[in-house]
Amino acid sequence: MSHVDETLAAYESVAARYDELNARMDTSGLVDRFVEAAHRYGSGGRRLLDAGCGTGRSSVAFGERGFEVTGYDLSPAMVALARRRPGAEGIGFLVGRLETPPPGLTGFDVVACVDVPMTYLTGTEQLRRSLAAARDQLAEDGVLVFDLNTIGYYRRTFGVPAVADRGDRYAAWFAVSPRIEPDAVVITQFDLFERNGAGWERVSMRHVQRHHSERTVREAAEQAGLRVVATHGLVGTSARERADEDEHDRILYVARKALRRDPV
């Protein structure tokens, strides 16, 4: 099974529980950081593509902030939930992968990849192809905004075993990777246990991600015909003007079409 197919299987298996499991995630605050970046570096246009939209939480949040939103995700189960989400009326949701998105998605003022979907691109070539696809989705003066986990976050969070116990449900996760190095694949085992009568039901999955250093991102973007114009650190959903791979949780990248496109 490829890493992408493993990711698909993981999200298909947990789709019905995804929003509940991530109830503490401040999607609204994270979307605010994306909107601020789009306003600061973009054209002010309102057509937005939410690439890797999951169950549509970010898509609805963008819509509430005045954008005309289209979203897509690799998981059909997640897309089905997005289509039924309150507030999603008028948002078109499609199934597709970052490397091979649905056809016809062009002319967007903003392409947003919210909550680190690009971390599941475990090869540099996958990253380049996904960035090239995003480039083709942009209007000439559009901006791509995406976030990636820092090496510090992987070492502090993925590298430390943890258990969350909620009585009739608990989750445990730990890093399978013995060492977490820059630009390396990081594998995390996730097990969810839910009480079912007198017994327990278990959902088990692996999340296979990769740390992409800023140097790797910039090189892949250049090869894809994009130019990184800004990076900002994120601690939770609070922005920092200068990104720090060790201290911050994520880096928020902003990229635009390069003035001259090299062959991809």
C-alpha positions, 0 to 999 in steps of 0.5 A: 500500500502506498503512503497516499493510500494508507492516508486515505484508508486512515481517514476513511476509517475515522471520518464519522468520528473526525470532527468529534475527535478534533473538537478542540482544534481551533479551525476558526483561529487557524483560518483567520491566519490564512485570511490575514495572509491572503489579504496581506499578500494577495489581490483581494479577490474572493474566489478560494479553493480549499485543497485538502478540505477534510470534512469542510470545517475550514471551507465553511469558515472561509465562506463565513469570511466572505469567500466564494469557496470550492473544496476537495479532499482525497477521502470520499467519506470526508467529502460526503460529510462536508456536503452535509455540514451546516453552513456548507450550502453553496460550497462545491465539494469534490474528491481529488488528491493534491497531486491530481486534483479534480479537473477544471479548477482554475482562476482562483484568487486564493488556494489554501491548504489548511491544517497541514495536508501537505505533510502527507506528501512523503516525497519531494517529487510529490510535493513539487507536483502538488505545488505545480497543481496549485500553481495551475489553479491560481489566477495570475495574481493569486496566492497559495497559502499552506502550513507545514509542521516544524521539526520542533513540533514533530519532536515535541508532539509526535515523538512523545507517546500520549494517551487521551482518556474520555471514559468510554473512549480513549486514544493512544498515539506514539511515533514509530520512527525511532528518530525524527530528523529534518526532511525525513518521514515520520510515522505515527501509530494511532489507536482509538478504543470505544466501549461497545457494550461489555467490550471495546471496539478498536480502530487502528491506523498509521499516519505517515507524514514527512517533515519538509524543511523551508529549503526543500519547500522553496526549492520545490516551489521554484521547480513548480513555477512558484515563488515563496514570498513570505513565511510566518511561524504559528504557535497554536493559532497565534502568528509570529512574524519570523518563522522558527523551525525549533520554537514554533509548531508550524510554518505558514507559507505564502507563494505566488506564481513566478514571473517566468515559469520554468518547465515542470 
